[in-house]
Amino acid sequence: MPPATAPANPTPVHPSRVRVLHPGGGRTTGPVVYWMLRDQRLADNWAIIHAAGLAAASAPAAQVAIAFALFPRPFLLGARRRQLGFLLRGLRRLSADARARGLPFFLLEGGPAEVPALVRRLGASALVADFSPLRPVREALDAVLGDLRRDAADMAVHQVDAHNVVPVWAASGKLEYSARTFRGKVSKVMDEYLVEYPELPALMPWDGEQPEDVDWDALIHRVCSEAENVPEIDWCEPGEAAAMEVLLGSKDGFLTKRIKNYEMGRNDPTKPRALSCLSPYLHFGHISAQRCGLEAKKRRHLSPKSVDAFLEELIIRRELADNFCYYQSHYDSLAGAWEWARKTLMDHAADKRDHIYTSEQLENAKTFDPLWNASQLEMVHHGKMHGFMRMYWAKKILEWTSGPEEALSIAIYLNDKYHIDGRDPNGYVGCMWSICGLHDQGWKERPVFGKIRYMNYAGCKRKFDVDAYISYVKRLVAQAKKRKAEESPDTE
């Protein structure tokens, strides 16, 4: 993809949040199509705001349409039933909300390859895409861009980072070494970007081609039947309204009821309610990180240390993961580790291991370590492992497999298969941090780990009640198995 430029068209969006991937040839009529990828929401979405701004600036004013392309089998990044069900149920709600606002929602079941044909058929003047740093999404965008450059060269193509508070290319122009270096850069410009969203410009009524009606029940049933059968979760309802309830709900909202426990309780796996529980919504784009940050800042006086700790994770750590995946194409392999980490891992790759487990044994939680087994079962049955345990879990995979390449491969495979928030930059960076020392420093050298930070069972026992966590997971597993036994064949 050639270098992108800042947009020429005035919209309410910060200019550096937008990249012009193709300037087009001055086509001034036709709707603006927003190709929704990662940010699956209508509210607080800079990509929609930019598309609406482009449409309003046209002469005459243009209309706006939304397109979402389902990646066909084997599905994007190997998505399983657990993730696909959540995605599709969220899109069903979104499509109804879009229709209520007069926004046509085109669901392209054939995948991104259908995007060029749609925008040509609609006579679009511009295509706006949101941003993901992951290879398959970038490759799909490049393919669409190449098609449009060839056959619709007068159509403008813009990309908007609607996912990060500070756009990834504005936060830093290079791969950052650590949170410390990244934090300094982001902090300098935070006030410029962490601002309230403007109102969506008035939209022209849609009078063009109407989207085909979607039989959502049939689609969900078909796609979930085709996908690998990792059961869906029921503790997390998809969609924008559910996401806002988790953030600000009057009964159990994170910022309204639980934030005071975050700073002290977030690293204790026996206190899951101390966490925000927002990661599924952030991953699927059902809520904006910027909205979460704005609302947290409003309530900082209630619990300053907890809010500051939350903002560190929400913005600095989460957006550092995007930085890594954007600037390091090998974000999911040992080749993406720093040289010191690769060297120390390979120096110790042949070290004797006290235990060696196969991928199947690990997946089935068949190790000698009840704490590790509990963390694996929490992920498999609950769909989300506590953040502290994710570190211990991945480091033990390094300790119990034949070498760092196999360890990283297994960790990413299991993470992406079972986590509802898997297949995400945060997940890849988490595995790379634990196994390859990414964004970390060298520690005292020891067998197997070399200079990679070490964690063990005794250290966990000093930090939290290990037995209580294991008992908690046993209850989760029992509940999940009971639900599965009661589940009807229908995916609903």
N, C-alpha and C positions, 0 to 999 in steps of 0.2 A: 504494500500500500504506500503511495507517495506521501510526502509530508502534507499534513493538513494545515489549513489556515484559519484565521478567525473569521467569523461570519460578517458579511456586509449588511445583511438585513437587520434592522433594529427590532429587537424583541425585549421583553422584560427580563430576560435571562442574562446573567453575567457573561460578557463576551468570551472569557477564557473557559467557561463551562462547555462551550460549543466548538466543535471542529468542523470545518467545511471539507468533506472528503472529496466532493466533486462540485465545482461551482455551477455547472449547468450552462446553458446558453441563453439565459434571460427569458425562459418560458414564464409568462406572467399570469396565465390563466390555468385553472384546474385546481383540484383540491390538494391539500397537504396531507400526506399519509404518514402516520406515526407507526413504525414497525416496533411493536412492543416486544422486548426480549427478556430483560432481567427485572424490570421494574413494573410489576403487574398490579398497578393501582391507577386510579384516576386522580385522587387527591394528592397534593404535595408532590407533583411529578414535573420536574423541570423539562422533561422531553415533551410532554403534552403542552405545557405552557409555551415552549418555544414553537411548537407546531402551530398552536393557535395564534401566536404572535406573527408568524410568517403569513398565515392565512389572512389575518386582519390587516396586514400591511400591503396585501395585494390590491391591485386596482383592476376590476372591482374586488371587493372582499371575497375570499375563497372559503371553502368548507374544509372540515377536518374529518378524517376517518382513521380508525385504528385497525391494525392488522396484527394477528399473532400467528406464528407458524409453529406448528407442532413438529418437532424433529421425528421423522419416521424411525421404525425399528432399525438398529438396536437401541433407539432412543438416545437422547442427548446424555453423554457421559454415563451411559449404562443405567439410566434411571430405572428404578424398580416400582412395583405397584405402590409401595408406601409413598414415594415421592410423586409419582404420576397422579395418584388419586388426589393428593393434596393440591397439586397444581391445577388439575381440571376442575375440581370443586371450587377453587378460588376463581378460576376463569368464568365459571358459570355465574357466579355472583357478579363479577365484573361486567360481563356482557349485559346482564339485566340492568345494572346501574348505568352503563353507557347508553343503552337504549332509552332509558328514562331521561337522559340528558340530551337526546337527539344525536348521539354519536354512533355511527354505524360501526359494528365490530365484526371484522372478517376473520374467521378462524380458518386457517390454511392447513388442512390435515395432511397435505403432501409435503410439507416442510418448507424451508426457506427458498427452495428452488422455485416456488410458486409466487414469490414476492414480485419479481420483475413483471410477470404477466399481469398481476393484479394492478400494479401502479400504471402500467401502460393502458390497460383496459379502462381504468378510471380517468385516464388523461391527467394524471397528477402533475403538478408543477414542482413538487419537492417531496423527498422522502426523508423522514427524521427517524434515526435509530437511537436507542439508548446504548449503554456501554457495559461490556463485560471484558475482563482481561484474559479469559480462558480460551485456549487454542481453538476448540471446535466452533465456538461462537464467532471468534474473529475470522476464522476460515470461511464460515457461512456468509458473514458480512462482506468479506473480500470477493467471494464468488458473485454475490448479488451486485456489488459495486462494479465488477468487471462486466457483467451482463448489461447493466444500465449505461455504462460508458460506451459500450459498443452499439447498443440499439436504441438508447434514449439519452443521447449525450446532452440534450438541452435541459434535462431534469436535474435539479440540484439535489445533492445528498449531504445531509448534516448528521453529525453524531453528538449526542448530549450525554455527559456523565450525570445522570440523575440519581446515582446510587451513593456516591461519596459526598460528604459535606464539602471537602475541598477536592475539586476535580483531580483525578490521578495525574494528569499531565501538568497541572498547575502546582500541585503539592511538591513535586520534584521532577527534574528532568533526567533522573538516573536511578539506578538500583541503589536503595539505601542499605547501609550496613547494619543498622540497629534502630531500635525505637528511639534512642537518644538523639541520633542525628535527624531522624524523621520528625520527631516531636518539635524540635527547634524550628524547622521550616514551616510546619503546619501552624504552630502557635502564632507565628508572625502574621499570618494572613487569615486566621480564624474569624476575626470580627468582620472581615470582608465577605465571607461566605456563609457564616452561620447567622442568616437573616431570615425574617419572616417571608413566607411565600406571598407573591401578589395574587390578586384575584385572577381567575382564568378569564381571558378576554371573551366577550360575547361571541358566540359561534353562529355562523350562518346555518339555517335549516338545511338538512341534507335532502337533496332531491335526485341523487344519482342512483347508480346500481345498488340494489338492496342486498345485504348479505343473505346467504342461504340460511334457513332455519336450522338450528343445531338440536338434534335429539341428544341432550346431555346425558340422560340416563343410559342410552344405548352406547354413546361414545365412551363414557366412563367404564361401562361394563366391558366393552371390547378392548380398550387400551389396557385396562388393568388385567384382563385375562391373558393378553399377549405378553405382558411384562412378567419378569421373575417374581414369584409370589412371596414377597416380603410383606407381611400384613400391615394394613394401614393402622394409624394411631387414632385414638379417640379423645385424647386429653387436650388436643390443640385444634380448634376450629379454624378453617381457612377463611381468608377474606379481610378486607379493610376494616370492617366494623369490629370483627373479632380482635384484630390487632390493636385497634384503639382501646378496646375494652381491657386488654392485657396491660396496656400502657397506663391508662387513665381511669379505669373502671372504679365506680364508687364502692364496690364490695371487696375487690381483691386486686386492684390496679397496682402495678409496680411503683409508679411515682406517687400514687395517692395513699397506698397502704403499706408497701413493703420496702421502700427505698432505705429506710433507716437501718435495716439489717444488712444492707449490701456490703458495706465496707468491712465489717467484721465477719460476716458469714459466708461470703461468696467463695471462699476456698475450703469450705467445710462440706464434704459430700453428704453429710447427714442433715444438711439444711438446704434442700433444693429450693425452697420458697424464698430464700435470700437472693436468688438469681432473678434476672429480669424476665426470663422465659420468652424473650423476643426473637431469638435467633431464627426460628422457622419463618417468621414474618419478614425479617430483614433479608434472609436468603431469597425468598420468593418475591421480594419487593412489595409485599402487602402493606408495608409501612415504610416511611422514609426515615432514615437515620437522622436526617436534619430535623424532622419533626420531633423525634425522640430527644435530640440534643436541646432543641429550643425549649421543650416542656421541662426538661431536667433543669436547665438554667433558671427557669422561673421559680423553681422550688428549691434552689440551692440553700436558701436560708434555713430550710427545715432540717437539713442534714448535709452540711458542706463536705465532709470527708467522703460520704457515700456518693454524693453527686459527682465529685471530682474523680473518684475511682471509676464510676460508671462511664463518664465522658472519656476517660483514658482508654477504656476497653472499646467503647462504641466508636470513637473517632480515630485515636492514634493507632491502637493495635489492629483494629479491623481494616483501616485504610492502608496501613503498612502492608497488610496481606495483599491488597490489590496492587500496591507498588511492586511487590516481589513478582507476582504473577504477570504483571504487565511488562516489566523490563527483563524478566528471566524466562525465556521460553521453555527451559527445562525445570519448570517449577515443581514437577512431580517425579523427579529422578535424582540420583546421586550426582549427576552432572551439574545440577543446579546448586549444590552446596559450595561453600567457600573452600578455597584450596586447602587451608589448614585442616578443615573438617574432613575433606575427602582423604587427605594424607593420613590422618590419625586413625580413621575408620579402616582404611585399607591396611595400615600397619598392623592392625589388630584383628583383621578379618579371619585369620586362621587360628586365633586363640581358642583354647579348649572351652567349650560351654558345659556347664553342669547339667543343663537340660536342653534338649532339642525337640521342638514340636513341629508337626506339619501344619500347613495352612488349615486343613480340616479340623485338626485337634484344637487349634486356637479358635476357629470359628464356632466350634461346639463347646467352648469353655472347658476343655478337658486338660487343665494343667494342675500342678500340685498346689498352686497358690489360690486360696479361696477369695482373696481380695481382688486379684486380677480376674478370676472367673466371674465375680460379681459385676465388675465393670463391663465385661463383655456381654453378660446377660442383660444388664441395664440397657445397653445399646441395642441389642437384638430385639428385646421384647418391648421396651419403652420408646425406642426410637431416638433417644438422646442420652448420652453419657455426661455425667457431671464434668465440668471443665477441668477441675483438678485431676480427676481420674484419667482424663484423656492423656495427660502427660505420662503418668505412671504406666498406663496401658501400652502406649507406643514404645516407651523405653524398655519394657519387658519383652516386647516382640523383638527388639534388637538383641537382647540378651539371650533369647531362646531360639533363634533361627541361625542358619548357616553363615550369614553375612549381612552387611548393611543393605545391599541391593535387594535381597529377598525380604528383609525386614520392612523396608520402605514400601515395597510393592504390596505386601500383605496388609500393612497398616492402612494404606490408601484404599485398597480393595474393600476391606471391612468397613472403613469409615464411610465410603461412598455408597456401599450397599445398604447399610442399616440406619445411618443417621438421617433424620428428616431434614437436617440442615447440611447434609453431605454434598459432595460435588461442588464445593465452594472454595474460594481462595483461602478463607480462614482454616478450612480443613486441611488443605495441602500445606499451608504454612505451619499449622500445628504439628503435623507429622514430621515436617522438615526440621522444625525446632527441636522436637523430642529426639529424633534419630540422627539428624545431621548438624545439630548445633546452630541452626539458622537464627540470626538476630540474637545470638548468645555469645559467650566468650569461652575460651578454653579453660578447663578445670584440671585438677590434679589427675595425672595419667593413671589409668587402672586397666586391668585386662578387659577385653571385649570392647569396652566403651572408649578406650583411649582417653582423649581429652574432652569427650562429650560429657555434659552434666549427667550425674548419676542419681538415680532414685531407688529406694528400696522399701520393703515392707516395714522395717523398723522405723524408718523416717515417717512413714504414713501414720503409724501407731502413735507417734509423738504429736502429730498434728491434729488428729481427729479420732473419734471412736470407730475403729475399724469394724468391730462386731456389730455396732448399730447400723453401719452402712450395709453390711452384708445382709442383715435382717431386713432392712428396708428394701433391698433389691429382691429378696425372696418374696416379699409381699407383692411387689410389682409384677414379678413373673407369674405368681399364682393368679393375680387379677387378669393378666393378659391371656393366660391359658384358659381361664374361665370364659372370657369374652370370645375367644376363638371357638370354643366348644359350642357356644350359643349362637355363633354367627351363622346367618343363612347363606345359601349359595350366592344370593344377590350381593353385588358389591355395595349396594346401599346399606 
